[in-house]
Amino acid sequence: MIAEHYIVNRYKKGLSKGLSEGRRDQHQQWLAWYERQQAAHREGRPFTEPPPAGPQGEKGR
């Protein structure tokens, strides 16, 4: 739980520190995906949605 808050807060801080619009959009996509993944985990639901595309349009690891 503490790690989750750390990760989410770190992403949110990154969004406000002058990132380019493209990077900001990518951070927002990852944060939204991560929050959906964590919600599914907490609720005991399967989560099969792939992570958002990376910087070169590749799917995440």
N, C-alpha and C positions, 0 to 999 in steps of 0.2 A: 504494500500500500504506500509506504514512504517512497519507494523507488518510482512508483507510478506518478506520484505528485512531483517528484524531482524532474522526471522526463517531461511531463506536460508543462511544468513551469519553465523549464529550459527552452522548450520549443516556443512558448509564448514570448519569452524574453527575446529570443532570436528574431521574432517577427517585428519587434518594435525597435531593433537596433540598426535601422538603415539598410536592410537587405534590398537587393534589387527586386523589382516587382515579380519577376519570374521565380526567384528563390523564395520570396514570401508566399507565392501561390503554392509552390511545391511543399513548403513547410506546413501550410494550412491543410493540404491534401493528406500529408503523412499524419498530422495530428488528428484529423477527423477519422482516418483509418485506424489509428492506434486506439482512439477512444471507443470506436465500435468493437474492435477486437477485445479490449479489456471488459467492456460491458457484457459481451457474449461469454467471456471466461467467467466473470462473476456470477452470471445467471445460469451457468452450466450448459449453454447452448453451443453447438458446433459453429465454428467460424472458418469458412473456406474462401472468403474473399481475398484475392491476391493483393499484395501491397501496391501502392500507386507506382507509376512509372518513375524511373530514375532520371537524372539530369540529361542523359542522351536518349531518352525515350525507351530505355530498357526497363523491363519489369524488375522490381526489387528482388533481393535474394530470397 
